[in-house]
Amino acid sequence: TSKIRPVSSKQIVEKVAKYYQLSTKEMCGKSRVSHIKTARQVAMFLLSKELNLSTNKIAAEVGVKDHTTVMHGVKKIESDLRLNFTLRDQIEEIKEKIYG
């Protein structure tokens, strides 16, 4: 994918939240509800892959306590992507919305 224009972490967080029909406040909150947690992990994954942010910076962006949560979230999405084609499509769609 060609990165046409620079994208801010805020834009990524907003686009992911919107895609999953959540407010950024909900997504970056403390909720452990599965679909919210997934959205948050997708945001972590994209912040990591697209912006190469540090885990500490990502933690601050998505409202999690520490960087190990981010490492876990990114790893979880990476491993899910191997088998979960729906998730793969969702992430592609989100990227299109970010860069489109």
Secondary structure, 3 states (H helix, E strand, C coil): CCCCCCCCHHHHHHHHHHHCCCCHHHHCCCCCCHHHHHHHHHHHHHHHHHHCCCHHHHHHHHCCCCHHHHHHHHHHHHHHHHHCHHHHHHHHHHHHHHHC
